[in-house]
Amino acid sequence: SPPEEVEDASEPTKRDRSHLESTLKLNEDKPADDFSGVLQRLRKIYHSSIKPLEQSYRYNELRQHEITDGEITSKPMVLFLGPWSVGKSSMINYLLGLDDTPYQLYTGAEPTTSEFTVIMHGPKLKTIEGIVMAADSARSFSPLEKFGQNFLEKLIGIEVPHKLLERVTFVDTPGIIENRKQQERGYPFNDVCQWFIDRADLIFVVFDPTKLDVGLELEMLFRQLKGRESQIRIILNKADSLATQELMRVYGALFWSLAPLINVTEPPRVYVSSFWPQEYHPDTHKDLFLKEEISLLEDLNQVIENRMENKIAFIRQHAIRVRIHALLVDRYLQTYKDKMTFFSDGELVFRDIVEDPDKFFIFKSILAKTNVSKFDLPNREAYKDFFGINPITSFKLLSQQCSYMGGCFLEKIEKAITRELPDLLGSIGLGKKPNVLSCDITGCGETPKNRYRKP
């Protein structure tokens, strides 16, 4: 009868999900790789060789980046960023098959996601308040407490019993709203984004082709993504809402607006598809969109497979930064001691050094001595703030940070960077196909080679 046909027409047909299950290996019952031994060694290297220097030179106050045990053992994290209403939440619902369940993330035309939503694995569906997540030190989110109560109210966790979440955690973020002042959010939005960016293994920056609005907030975001280019994937979502010719124009326009924001030799991978459960619009390039979707899923799978290599590379990158910081503070202190005489006013002498470190060749000498790339050096302004809180006299020189039993802090961190962490990385690769080893695919930082030994 005709009424039923009407009913049928209004119910959009759902897409087949079998490619999701096969690409992400959701039906395989093979046990997850057991990396507990490697994790133990990684924790030991971190606690004995990196943390002492980190604490002694208060690195955390420079970068607000403390590594907790929860973070060393945490699963890979996939972060969804982008303007509001581009389909970030719909994409997560689609990947996890949450549509039409009580736990689907809200979606809609207006800005619906106002929280940072962490979607993780749990035995049954449940929601966890941000305050509870931050209080639980076994989770990797306890450092978020420092962003204050207002932020914790905007943080929410959802536990879902899904096979994919046994291996990865998703984070949905509030959409970027151009011409909205950060203060209106009531918490340091950019700092919180930075915290997640620093820890994400894969960053999906999602766009809607019908409204490409690249403004100040987005520019700010790409500035924060500097150095993480290898983790970024650009997604041109809702691609079946445009005719092919129009889509090609938008694709070009997107690259044109992003080019000045991402200045790397190799442009980031762009995926063009529609990530949601409804069938693709008729008369659009369904085959292309499906291929694009499968290659995005393969990308995600690769990150999951290489999670241990990424973790070691992440800790090694952190160690390199801590070491540069310690060398810089040591250099500031040495310069201060050299310039001090019996009659000088310590305060004035130090202010002179902090105001113009180049006059004293502080950064240049570190570059010359350590084979560090100038892009890895923190900026000078950061040290003005840093020494504003931490008086120079509260630090010791590196040469004094040695003990008879424990050795020297600097030597230990150098040994971790040049030998221990690369060896640990090598030990995982032995069980894998030799040509797939680690960073070539995931771009998780340079392939460890001993660039850091002193000449």
BADOMAR-706031 format. One record per residue (C-alpha): residue number from 0; residue in one letter; x, y, z. Coordinates in Angstrom, 3 decimals. Example, Ala and Ser with C-alpha at 12.3 -4.5 7.8 and 13.67 -1.06 7.14 Angstrom:
nr 0&rest a&x 12.300&y -4.500&z 7.800
nr 1&rest s&x 13.670&y -1.060&z 7.140
This chain:
nr 0&rest s&x 0.000&y 0.000&z 0.000
nr 1&rest p&x 1.241&y 3.553&z -0.763
nr 2&rest p&x 1.718&y 4.769&z 2.859
nr 3&rest e&x 4.355&y 2.083&z 3.467
nr 4&rest e&x 6.270&y 3.149&z 0.399
nr 5&rest v&x 6.339&y 6.699&z 1.760
nr 6&rest e&x 7.652&y 5.328&z 5.012
nr 7&rest d&x 10.360&y 3.443&z 3.140
nr 8&rest a&x 11.462&y 6.482&z 1.197
nr 9&rest s&x 11.902&y 8.562&z 4.330
nr 10&rest e&x 14.133&y 5.960&z 5.985
nr 11&rest p&x 17.629&y 6.537&z 4.534
nr 12&rest t&x 19.375&y 3.319&z 3.552
nr 13&rest k&x 22.411&y 2.410&z 5.618
nr 14&rest r&x 25.722&y 1.601&z 4.050
nr 15&rest d&x 27.343&y -1.820&z 4.239
nr 16&rest r&x 29.910&y -1.891&z 7.075
nr 17&rest s&x 31.833&y -5.025&z 6.120
nr 18&rest h&x 34.880&y -3.065&z 4.858
nr 19&rest l&x 35.147&y -1.407&z 8.286
nr 20&rest e&x 35.282&y -4.743&z 10.019
nr 21&rest s&x 37.773&y -6.332&z 7.653
nr 22&rest t&x 40.162&y -3.348&z 7.415
nr 23&rest l&x 40.233&y -2.732&z 11.161
nr 24&rest k&x 40.398&y -6.493&z 11.850
nr 25&rest l&x 37.441&y -6.298&z 14.210
nr 26&rest n&x 36.455&y -9.923&z 13.747
nr 27&rest e&x 39.852&y -11.423&z 14.415
nr 28&rest d&x 40.180&y -13.179&z 17.703
nr 29&rest k&x 43.950&y -13.154&z 17.801
nr 30&rest p&x 45.253&y -11.917&z 21.151
nr 31&rest a&x 46.651&y -8.418&z 21.199
nr 32&rest d&x 50.455&y -8.279&z 21.150
nr 33&rest d&x 51.820&y -8.406&z 24.649
nr 34&rest f&x 54.239&y -5.557&z 25.081
nr 35&rest s&x 54.314&y -5.587&z 28.875
nr 36&rest g&x 58.059&y -6.385&z 28.988
nr 37&rest v&x 58.904&y -3.554&z 26.584
nr 38&rest l&x 56.690&y -1.161&z 28.572
nr 39&rest q&x 58.472&y -2.125&z 31.794
nr 40&rest r&x 61.839&y -1.318&z 30.201
nr 41&rest l&x 60.503&y 1.918&z 28.761
nr 42&rest r&x 59.252&y 3.015&z 32.183
nr 43&rest k&x 62.576&y 2.101&z 33.753
nr 44&rest i&x 64.557&y 4.130&z 31.176
nr 45&rest y&x 62.205&y 7.072&z 31.659
nr 46&rest h&x 62.356&y 7.032&z 35.454
nr 47&rest s&x 66.088&y 6.452&z 35.787
nr 48&rest s&x 67.523&y 8.416&z 32.848
nr 49&rest i&x 65.077&y 11.140&z 31.793
nr 50&rest k&x 62.958&y 12.115&z 34.781
nr 51&rest p&x 65.820&y 13.180&z 37.118
nr 52&rest l&x 66.973&y 15.824&z 34.620
nr 53&rest e&x 63.391&y 16.815&z 33.851
nr 54&rest q&x 62.690&y 17.469&z 37.542
nr 55&rest s&x 66.014&y 19.054&z 38.336
nr 56&rest y&x 65.545&y 21.685&z 35.588
nr 57&rest r&x 61.743&y 21.949&z 35.987
nr 58&rest y&x 61.030&y 21.162&z 32.372
nr 59&rest n&x 57.361&y 20.782&z 33.200
nr 60&rest e&x 57.081&y 24.522&z 33.827
nr 61&rest l&x 58.441&y 25.302&z 30.378
nr 62&rest r&x 56.292&y 22.940&z 28.321
nr 63&rest q&x 53.612&y 21.905&z 30.835
nr 64&rest h&x 54.379&y 18.378&z 29.787
nr 65&rest e&x 54.822&y 15.843&z 32.497
nr 66&rest i&x 54.776&y 12.209&z 31.487
nr 67&rest t&x 52.873&y 9.979&z 33.879
nr 68&rest d&x 53.044&y 6.203&z 34.044
nr 69&rest g&x 49.463&y 6.154&z 32.782
nr 70&rest e&x 50.659&y 7.923&z 29.679
nr 71&rest i&x 53.527&y 5.522&z 29.045
nr 72&rest t&x 51.096&y 2.598&z 29.099
nr 73&rest s&x 48.141&y 4.344&z 27.407
nr 74&rest k&x 46.641&y 3.275&z 24.076
nr 75&rest p&x 47.215&y 5.266&z 20.898
nr 76&rest m&x 45.024&y 8.347&z 20.752
nr 77&rest v&x 43.202&y 9.698&z 17.699
nr 78&rest l&x 42.239&y 13.350&z 17.948
nr 79&rest f&x 39.449&y 14.955&z 15.886
nr 80&rest l&x 39.865&y 18.700&z 15.292
nr 81&rest g&x 38.247&y 21.206&z 12.978
nr 82&rest p&x 35.575&y 23.889&z 12.651
nr 83&rest w&x 32.114&y 23.273&z 14.115
nr 84&rest s&x 29.556&y 21.128&z 12.333
nr 85&rest v&x 31.949&y 19.447&z 9.900
nr 86&rest g&x 30.966&y 15.944&z 10.995
nr 87&rest k&x 33.609&y 15.068&z 13.618
nr 88&rest s&x 31.124&y 13.455&z 16.016
nr 89&rest s&x 29.211&y 11.770&z 13.161
nr 90&rest m&x 32.473&y 10.247&z 11.991
nr 91&rest i&x 33.186&y 8.750&z 15.423
nr 92&rest n&x 29.605&y 7.448&z 15.643
nr 93&rest y&x 30.067&y 5.861&z 12.228
nr 94&rest l&x 33.442&y 4.228&z 12.947
nr 95&rest l&x 32.145&y 2.737&z 16.191
nr 96&rest g&x 28.634&y 1.953&z 14.952
nr 97&rest l&x 27.129&y 4.103&z 17.718
nr 98&rest d&x 24.316&y 5.483&z 15.564
nr 99&rest d&x 20.877&y 4.931&z 17.045
nr 100&rest t&x 22.337&y 3.704&z 20.333
nr 101&rest p&x 21.854&y 5.632&z 23.600
nr 102&rest y&x 25.545&y 6.569&z 23.498
nr 103&rest q&x 25.806&y 8.150&z 20.095
nr 104&rest l&x 27.538&y 11.524&z 20.205
nr 105&rest y&x 25.163&y 14.428&z 19.545
nr 106&rest t&x 25.317&y 15.772&z 16.046
nr 107&rest g&x 23.529&y 18.606&z 14.334
nr 108&rest a&x 23.819&y 21.730&z 12.240
nr 109&rest e&x 24.600&y 24.078&z 15.123
nr 110&rest p&x 27.735&y 23.708&z 17.314
nr 111&rest t&x 26.670&y 20.661&z 19.373
nr 112&rest t&x 29.887&y 19.369&z 20.924
nr 113&rest s&x 30.912&y 21.779&z 23.631
nr 114&rest e&x 33.014&y 19.246&z 25.543
nr 115&rest f&x 36.206&y 17.383&z 25.003
nr 116&rest t&x 34.786&y 13.851&z 24.766
nr 117&rest v&x 37.098&y 10.890&z 25.304
nr 118&rest i&x 35.691&y 7.655&z 23.884
nr 119&rest m&x 37.464&y 4.649&z 25.388
nr 120&rest h&x 36.992&y 0.966&z 26.014
nr 121&rest g&x 34.966&y -0.340&z 28.935
nr 122&rest p&x 33.020&y -3.486&z 29.807
nr 123&rest k&x 29.669&y -1.724&z 29.445
nr 124&rest l&x 28.316&y 1.556&z 28.131
nr 125&rest k&x 28.769&y 4.308&z 30.686
nr 126&rest t&x 29.628&y 7.978&z 31.007
nr 127&rest i&x 32.401&y 9.258&z 33.278
nr 128&rest e&x 32.602&y 12.810&z 34.572
nr 129&rest g&x 35.794&y 14.746&z 33.780
nr 130&rest i&x 36.471&y 15.268&z 37.482
nr 131&rest v&x 36.505&y 11.499&z 38.024
nr 132&rest m&x 38.733&y 10.910&z 34.973
nr 133&rest a&x 41.286&y 13.439&z 36.160
nr 134&rest a&x 41.322&y 12.015&z 39.681
nr 135&rest d&x 42.149&y 8.502&z 38.498
nr 136&rest s&x 45.925&y 8.370&z 38.194
nr 137&rest a&x 45.839&y 5.029&z 36.362
nr 138&rest r&x 44.270&y 6.808&z 33.406
nr 139&rest s&x 46.470&y 9.051&z 31.345
nr 140&rest f&x 44.250&y 12.102&z 31.896
nr 141&rest s&x 45.256&y 13.098&z 35.427
nr 142&rest p&x 47.543&y 15.961&z 34.205
nr 143&rest l&x 44.414&y 17.713&z 32.851
nr 144&rest e&x 43.563&y 18.809&z 36.393
nr 145&rest k&x 45.899&y 21.754&z 35.982
nr 146&rest f&x 43.465&y 23.405&z 33.532
nr 147&rest g&x 41.034&y 24.016&z 36.386
nr 148&rest q&x 37.524&y 23.219&z 37.427
nr 149&rest n&x 35.841&y 25.028&z 34.522
nr 150&rest f&x 37.645&y 22.813&z 32.083
nr 151&rest l&x 36.954&y 19.551&z 33.952
nr 152&rest e&x 33.260&y 20.317&z 33.634
nr 153&rest k&x 33.818&y 20.383&z 29.868
nr 154&rest l&x 35.602&y 17.026&z 29.859
nr 155&rest i&x 33.600&y 13.844&z 29.570
nr 156&rest g&x 34.487&y 10.185&z 29.112
nr 157&rest i&x 32.357&y 7.549&z 27.436
nr 158&rest e&x 33.186&y 3.883&z 27.869
nr 159&rest v&x 31.991&y 1.624&z 25.048
nr 160&rest p&x 32.484&y -2.144&z 24.786
nr 161&rest h&x 33.847&y -2.043&z 21.214
nr 162&rest k&x 36.656&y -4.133&z 19.755
nr 163&rest l&x 38.369&y -1.141&z 18.120
nr 164&rest l&x 38.533&y 0.730&z 21.442
nr 165&rest e&x 40.529&y -2.114&z 22.991
nr 166&rest r&x 43.366&y -0.806&z 20.841
nr 167&rest v&x 42.758&y 2.932&z 20.433
nr 168&rest t&x 41.085&y 5.902&z 22.151
nr 169&rest f&x 39.164&y 8.628&z 20.288
nr 170&rest v&x 38.949&y 12.257&z 21.405
nr 171&rest d&x 36.229&y 14.534&z 20.008
nr 172&rest t&x 36.824&y 18.267&z 20.501
nr 173&rest p&x 34.567&y 21.335&z 20.510
nr 174&rest g&x 34.457&y 22.842&z 17.027
nr 175&rest i&x 36.553&y 25.847&z 16.251
nr 176&rest i&x 34.254&y 28.815&z 15.999
nr 177&rest e&x 35.815&y 31.680&z 14.119
nr 178&rest n&x 35.462&y 35.150&z 15.671
nr 179&rest r&x 34.710&y 33.634&z 19.075
nr 180&rest k&x 37.057&y 34.864&z 21.764
nr 181&rest q&x 38.906&y 32.203&z 23.701
nr 182&rest q&x 37.935&y 33.855&z 26.994
nr 183&rest e&x 34.281&y 33.088&z 26.308
nr 184&rest r&x 34.995&y 29.406&z 26.762
nr 185&rest g&x 35.961&y 29.953&z 30.391
nr 186&rest y&x 39.126&y 27.818&z 30.207
nr 187&rest p&x 42.377&y 27.970&z 28.187
nr 188&rest f&x 41.052&y 26.270&z 25.035
nr 189&rest n&x 44.329&y 26.516&z 23.096
nr 190&rest d&x 46.397&y 25.108&z 25.963
nr 191&rest v&x 44.014&y 22.183&z 26.324
nr 192&rest c&x 44.166&y 21.534&z 22.563
nr 193&rest q&x 47.960&y 21.647&z 22.786
nr 194&rest w&x 47.913&y 19.057&z 25.562
nr 195&rest f&x 45.927&y 16.647&z 23.380
nr 196&rest i&x 47.962&y 17.468&z 20.245
nr 197&rest d&x 51.205&y 16.682&z 22.091
nr 198&rest r&x 49.892&y 13.230&z 22.920
nr 199&rest a&x 47.931&y 12.268&z 19.804
nr 200&rest d&x 49.221&y 9.518&z 17.535
nr 201&rest l&x 46.933&y 10.582&z 14.722
nr 202&rest i&x 45.250&y 13.961&z 14.252
nr 203&rest f&x 42.249&y 14.187&z 11.942
nr 204&rest v&x 41.543&y 17.781&z 10.913
nr 205&rest v&x 38.041&y 17.642&z 9.436
nr 206&rest f&x 36.497&y 20.132&z 6.993
nr 207&rest d&x 33.099&y 20.547&z 5.388
nr 208&rest p&x 33.433&y 21.424&z 1.688
nr 209&rest t&x 30.361&y 23.643&z 1.759
nr 210&rest k&x 31.854&y 26.043&z 4.294
nr 211&rest l&x 35.593&y 26.481&z 4.120
nr 212&rest d&x 36.210&y 29.245&z 6.569
nr 213&rest v&x 39.898&y 29.477&z 7.369
nr 214&rest g&x 40.161&y 32.244&z 9.942
nr 215&rest l&x 42.225&y 33.193&z 12.971
nr 216&rest e&x 41.269&y 30.314&z 15.270
nr 217&rest l&x 42.180&y 27.803&z 12.591
nr 218&rest e&x 45.463&y 29.583&z 11.894
nr 219&rest m&x 46.196&y 29.419&z 15.611
nr 220&rest l&x 45.422&y 25.696&z 15.563
nr 221&rest f&x 47.831&y 25.018&z 12.700
nr 222&rest r&x 50.501&y 26.972&z 14.523
nr 223&rest q&x 50.010&y 24.537&z 17.406
nr 224&rest l&x 50.314&y 21.587&z 15.037
nr 225&rest k&x 53.831&y 22.638&z 13.982
nr 226&rest g&x 56.206&y 19.741&z 14.303
nr 227&rest r&x 53.348&y 17.217&z 14.249
nr 228&rest e&x 52.869&y 17.277&z 10.466
nr 229&rest s&x 53.492&y 13.543&z 10.103
nr 230&rest q&x 50.520&y 12.807&z 12.377
nr 231&rest i&x 48.084&y 15.136&z 10.588
nr 232&rest r&x 45.490&y 13.843&z 8.145
nr 233&rest i&x 43.137&y 16.340&z 6.495
nr 234&rest i&x 39.603&y 15.078&z 5.894
nr 235&rest l&x 37.285&y 16.700&z 3.382
nr 236&rest n&x 34.083&y 15.224&z 4.779
nr 237&rest k&x 30.528&y 15.250&z 3.365
nr 238&rest a&x 32.104&y 14.984&z -0.078
nr 239&rest d&x 28.980&y 13.451&z -1.629
nr 240&rest s&x 27.029&y 16.644&z -0.948
nr 241&rest l&x 28.716&y 18.340&z -3.929
nr 242&rest a&x 28.879&y 17.662&z -7.643
nr 243&rest t&x 32.270&y 16.400&z -8.843
nr 244&rest q&x 33.349&y 19.617&z -10.534
nr 245&rest e&x 32.413&y 21.648&z -7.468
nr 246&rest l&x 34.275&y 19.188&z -5.225
nr 247&rest m&x 37.459&y 19.591&z -7.265
nr 248&rest r&x 37.217&y 23.365&z -6.893
nr 249&rest v&x 36.767&y 23.048&z -3.143
nr 250&rest y&x 39.709&y 20.642&z -2.926
nr 251&rest g&x 41.901&y 23.207&z -4.655
nr 252&rest a&x 40.571&y 26.032&z -2.473
nr 253&rest l&x 41.252&y 24.019&z 0.684
nr 254&rest f&x 44.872&y 23.434&z -0.321
nr 255&rest w&x 45.236&y 27.064&z -1.261
nr 256&rest s&x 44.055&y 28.260&z 2.160
nr 257&rest l&x 46.054&y 25.666&z 4.107
nr 258&rest a&x 49.335&y 25.947&z 2.179
nr 259&rest p&x 50.658&y 28.951&z 4.145
nr 260&rest l&x 49.638&y 27.276&z 7.420
nr 261&rest i&x 51.451&y 23.988&z 6.797
nr 262&rest n&x 54.884&y 24.756&z 5.473
nr 263&rest v&x 56.380&y 21.335&z 4.961
nr 264&rest t&x 57.961&y 19.842&z 1.887
nr 265&rest e&x 55.387&y 17.067&z 1.713
nr 266&rest p&x 51.743&y 18.123&z 1.953
nr 267&rest p&x 49.644&y 16.179&z 4.459
nr 268&rest r&x 47.454&y 13.347&z 3.212
nr 269&rest v&x 43.949&y 14.526&z 2.342
nr 270&rest y&x 41.029&y 12.094&z 2.419
nr 271&rest v&x 37.908&y 12.979&z 0.437
nr 272&rest s&x 34.818&y 11.010&z 1.445
nr 273&rest s&x 31.635&y 11.051&z 3.522
nr 274&rest f&x 32.128&y 9.464&z 6.895
nr 275&rest w&x 28.663&y 8.594&z 8.104
nr 276&rest p&x 26.367&y 5.576&z 7.832
nr 277&rest q&x 23.960&y 6.792&z 5.116
nr 278&rest e&x 24.386&y 5.674&z 1.534
nr 279&rest y&x 26.367&y 8.006&z -0.740
nr 280&rest h&x 24.328&y 10.419&z -2.799
nr 281&rest p&x 23.432&y 9.005&z -6.203
nr 282&rest d&x 25.443&y 10.439&z -9.122
nr 283&rest t&x 28.571&y 10.933&z -7.046
nr 284&rest h&x 31.872&y 9.085&z -7.127
nr 285&rest k&x 30.934&y 6.295&z -4.740
nr 286&rest d&x 33.879&y 4.083&z -5.712
nr 287&rest l&x 36.369&y 6.843&z -5.078
nr 288&rest f&x 34.807&y 7.717&z -1.716
nr 289&rest l&x 34.841&y 4.097&z -0.616
nr 290&rest k&x 38.496&y 3.691&z -1.630
nr 291&rest e&x 39.390&y 6.846&z 0.258
nr 292&rest e&x 37.562&y 5.578&z 3.322
nr 293&rest i&x 39.373&y 2.245&z 3.205
nr 294&rest s&x 42.771&y 3.936&z 2.913
nr 295&rest l&x 41.920&y 6.106&z 5.925
nr 296&rest l&x 41.014&y 2.951&z 7.873
nr 297&rest e&x 44.309&y 1.355&z 6.823
nr 298&rest d&x 46.096&y 4.450&z 8.045
nr 299&rest l&x 44.355&y 4.114&z 11.402
nr 300&rest n&x 45.228&y 0.440&z 11.548
nr 301&rest q&x 48.885&y 1.194&z 10.860
nr 302&rest v&x 49.023&y 3.532&z 13.847
nr 303&rest i&x 47.510&y 0.844&z 16.057
nr 304&rest e&x 49.989&y -1.768&z 14.801
nr 305&rest n&x 52.936&y 0.576&z 15.344
nr 306&rest r&x 51.801&y 1.858&z 18.715
nr 307&rest m&x 54.860&y 0.602&z 20.576
nr 308&rest e&x 57.341&y 2.121&z 18.119
nr 309&rest n&x 55.441&y 5.411&z 18.304
nr 310&rest k&x 55.499&y 5.325&z 22.094
nr 311&rest i&x 59.277&y 4.784&z 22.219
nr 312&rest a&x 59.840&y 7.493&z 19.600
nr 313&rest f&x 57.590&y 9.850&z 21.612
nr 314&rest i&x 59.573&y 9.261&z 24.824
nr 315&rest r&x 62.821&y 9.710&z 22.906
nr 316&rest q&x 61.586&y 12.997&z 21.394
nr 317&rest h&x 60.650&y 14.101&z 24.905
nr 318&rest a&x 64.124&y 13.140&z 26.175
nr 319&rest i&x 65.757&y 15.200&z 23.405
nr 320&rest r&x 63.688&y 18.236&z 24.429
nr 321&rest v&x 64.480&y 17.772&z 28.116
nr 322&rest r&x 68.177&y 17.535&z 27.289
nr 323&rest i&x 68.139&y 20.735&z 25.203
nr 324&rest h&x 66.317&y 22.509&z 28.029
nr 325&rest a&x 68.868&y 21.337&z 30.615
nr 326&rest l&x 71.772&y 22.455&z 28.397
nr 327&rest l&x 70.156&y 25.871&z 27.960
nr 328&rest v&x 69.499&y 26.418&z 31.673
nr 329&rest d&x 73.064&y 25.260&z 32.381
nr 330&rest r&x 74.360&y 27.771&z 29.849
nr 331&rest y&x 72.287&y 30.619&z 31.324
nr 332&rest l&x 73.632&y 29.735&z 34.778
nr 333&rest q&x 77.255&y 29.489&z 33.577
nr 334&rest t&x 76.961&y 32.891&z 31.856
nr 335&rest y&x 75.473&y 34.354&z 35.037
nr 336&rest k&x 78.320&y 32.984&z 37.177
nr 337&rest d&x 80.931&y 34.288&z 34.709
nr 338&rest k&x 79.433&y 37.794&z 34.701
nr 339&rest m&x 78.982&y 38.104&z 38.451
nr 340&rest t&x 81.616&y 40.028&z 40.387
nr 341&rest f&x 81.808&y 40.886&z 44.042
nr 342&rest f&x 80.129&y 44.243&z 43.376
nr 343&rest s&x 77.441&y 43.282&z 40.844
nr 344&rest d&x 73.767&y 43.301&z 41.480
nr 345&rest g&x 72.749&y 39.722&z 40.663
nr 346&rest e&x 69.245&y 40.739&z 39.677
nr 347&rest l&x 70.461&y 43.261&z 37.105
nr 348&rest v&x 73.130&y 40.979&z 35.681
nr 349&rest f&x 70.608&y 38.215&z 35.160
nr 350&rest r&x 67.966&y 40.503&z 33.698
nr 351&rest d&x 70.513&y 41.572&z 31.093
nr 352&rest i&x 71.153&y 37.933&z 30.129
nr 353&rest v&x 67.463&y 37.002&z 29.943
nr 354&rest e&x 66.543&y 40.098&z 27.931
nr 355&rest d&x 69.191&y 39.489&z 25.288
nr 356&rest p&x 70.535&y 35.930&z 25.355
nr 357&rest d&x 72.000&y 36.379&z 21.851
nr 358&rest k&x 74.448&y 38.950&z 23.184
nr 359&rest f&x 75.920&y 36.122&z 25.260
nr 360&rest f&x 75.613&y 33.489&z 22.481
nr 361&rest i&x 73.471&y 31.277&z 24.702
nr 362&rest f&x 71.356&y 29.664&z 21.985
nr 363&rest k&x 74.156&y 29.695&z 19.397
nr 364&rest s&x 76.511&y 27.817&z 21.679
nr 365&rest i&x 73.915&y 25.093&z 22.271
nr 366&rest l&x 73.360&y 24.741&z 18.521
nr 367&rest a&x 77.091&y 24.470&z 17.928
nr 368&rest k&x 77.654&y 22.013&z 20.727
nr 369&rest t&x 74.823&y 19.571&z 20.317
nr 370&rest n&x 73.984&y 19.032&z 16.693
nr 371&rest v&x 70.456&y 20.158&z 17.541
nr 372&rest s&x 68.297&y 21.519&z 14.769
nr 373&rest k&x 67.452&y 25.180&z 15.289
nr 374&rest f&x 63.775&y 24.236&z 14.858
nr 375&rest d&x 63.957&y 22.124&z 18.012
nr 376&rest l&x 65.119&y 25.018&z 20.162
nr 377&rest p&x 62.463&y 26.547&z 22.429
nr 378&rest n&x 61.925&y 30.249&z 21.874
nr 379&rest r&x 63.685&y 32.935&z 23.883
nr 380&rest e&x 60.440&y 34.433&z 25.183
nr 381&rest a&x 59.581&y 31.136&z 26.871
nr 382&rest y&x 62.736&y 31.489&z 28.971
nr 383&rest k&x 61.823&y 34.998&z 30.108
nr 384&rest d&x 58.632&y 33.533&z 31.580
nr 385&rest f&x 60.436&y 30.455&z 32.841
nr 386&rest f&x 63.053&y 32.438&z 34.788
nr 387&rest g&x 60.352&y 34.819&z 35.981
nr 388&rest i&x 59.004&y 31.933&z 38.070
nr 389&rest n&x 62.258&y 30.043&z 38.703
nr 390&rest p&x 65.170&y 32.197&z 39.878
nr 391&rest i&x 68.444&y 31.228&z 38.211
nr 392&rest t&x 70.078&y 30.659&z 41.588
nr 393&rest s&x 67.695&y 27.797&z 42.307
nr 394&rest f&x 69.465&y 25.613&z 39.677
nr 395&rest k&x 72.736&y 23.695&z 39.748
nr 396&rest l&x 75.197&y 23.399&z 36.900
nr 397&rest l&x 75.093&y 20.159&z 34.917
nr 398&rest s&x 78.646&y 19.381&z 35.967
nr 399&rest q&x 77.455&y 19.302&z 39.593
nr 400&rest q&x 74.583&y 16.898&z 38.862
nr 401&rest c&x 76.629&y 13.731&z 39.234
nr 402&rest s&x 76.880&y 11.162&z 41.959
nr 403&rest y&x 79.420&y 8.433&z 42.604
nr 404&rest m&x 76.821&y 5.663&z 42.396
nr 405&rest g&x 74.298&y 7.112&z 39.953
nr 406&rest g&x 76.621&y 8.738&z 37.402
nr 407&rest c&x 75.858&y 12.080&z 35.750
nr 408&rest f&x 72.348&y 13.151&z 34.759
nr 409&rest l&x 73.477&y 14.412&z 31.356
nr 410&rest e&x 75.389&y 11.242&z 30.474
nr 411&rest k&x 72.413&y 9.099&z 31.438
nr 412&rest i&x 69.950&y 10.978&z 29.262
nr 413&rest e&x 72.413&y 10.942&z 26.344
nr 414&rest k&x 72.819&y 7.199&z 26.720
nr 415&rest a&x 69.011&y 6.814&z 26.725
nr 416&rest i&x 68.671&y 8.910&z 23.531
nr 417&rest t&x 71.518&y 7.372&z 21.564
nr 418&rest r&x 71.558&y 3.774&z 22.789
nr 419&rest e&x 68.862&y 2.497&z 25.118
nr 420&rest l&x 65.734&y 3.768&z 23.326
nr 421&rest p&x 66.957&y 2.851&z 19.797
nr 422&rest d&x 67.912&y -0.617&z 21.132
nr 423&rest l&x 64.451&y -1.013&z 22.621
nr 424&rest l&x 62.954&y 0.004&z 19.274
nr 425&rest g&x 65.139&y -2.545&z 17.517
nr 426&rest s&x 64.063&y -5.301&z 19.889
nr 427&rest i&x 60.407&y -4.892&z 18.841
nr 428&rest g&x 61.244&y -4.843&z 15.163
nr 429&rest l&x 62.831&y -8.293&z 15.361
nr 430&rest g&x 59.480&y -10.014&z 15.521
nr 431&rest k&x 58.065&y -7.994&z 12.623
nr 432&rest k&x 58.725&y -7.981&z 8.931
nr 433&rest p&x 62.048&y -6.148&z 8.624
nr 434&rest n&x 60.788&y -3.752&z 5.966
nr 435&rest v&x 57.901&y -2.440&z 8.076
nr 436&rest l&x 60.018&y -1.353&z 10.980
nr 437&rest s&x 58.583&y 1.601&z 12.785
nr 438&rest c&x 58.913&y 5.140&z 11.702
nr 439&rest d&x 59.192&y 4.814&z 7.944
nr 440&rest i&x 55.439&y 4.467&z 7.748
nr 441&rest t&x 54.140&y 6.330&z 10.733
nr 442&rest g&x 56.669&y 9.132&z 10.527
nr 443&rest c&x 56.954&y 9.009&z 14.287
nr 444&rest g&x 60.060&y 11.136&z 14.361
nr 445&rest e&x 63.475&y 10.531&z 12.858
nr 446&rest t&x 64.664&y 6.956&z 12.643
nr 447&rest p&x 66.985&y 6.735&z 15.624
nr 448&rest k&x 70.560&y 7.135&z 14.568
nr 449&rest n&x 73.367&y 8.282&z 16.724
nr 450&rest r&x 73.438&y 11.954&z 15.857
nr 451&rest y&x 73.652&y 12.973&z 19.435
nr 452&rest r&x 77.084&y 11.757&z 20.446
nr 453&rest k&x 79.396&y 14.631&z 21.155
nr 454&rest p&x 82.024&y 15.034&z 18.423
